[in-house]
Amino acid sequence: MKKIAILRCLKTSAACAGTGCLRAFNEKSEGFRKYEGEDIQLIGMWTCNGCGKSMLENQEGIEKKIARMADKGVDAVHISHCTAKKNDDGIPVRCPTIINICKKLNEQGVKVADGTHGSNATGEIITFD
């Protein structure tokens, strides 16, 4: 059974219950389509620790979250579409805080998958240098 986690944006989580991410996971659709026919288990749905004015006081906590993903043997952390915002040209640009987390996940040997739901969610493994 593959162990999957979902990484979300802290700011977005103030208004989002994660239903789109969970629906796609449960249906094995959109960003989770590649798991069709496989047994998967959601073992974590977590947020970053914020950025800018919304940054949480305990920034060390993100290191614990990253380590926990590695310790639990997560096969892939899917980064939700809320971790990218469209620029003035309408092109989605990934949040620098999320990029940093993904780099650290990769350093721990944890794979990162692109998207959960929405038209741009491929579910493909991506790397961050």
Buried (B, 14 or more C-beta within 10 A) or exposed (E): EEBBBBBBBBBBBEEBEBEBBBBBBEEBBBBBEBBEEEEBEBBBBBBBBBBEEEEEEEEEEBEEBBEBBBEEEBBBBBBBBBBBBEEEEEEEEBBEBBBBBBBBBBEBEBBBBBBBBBEEBBBEEBEBE
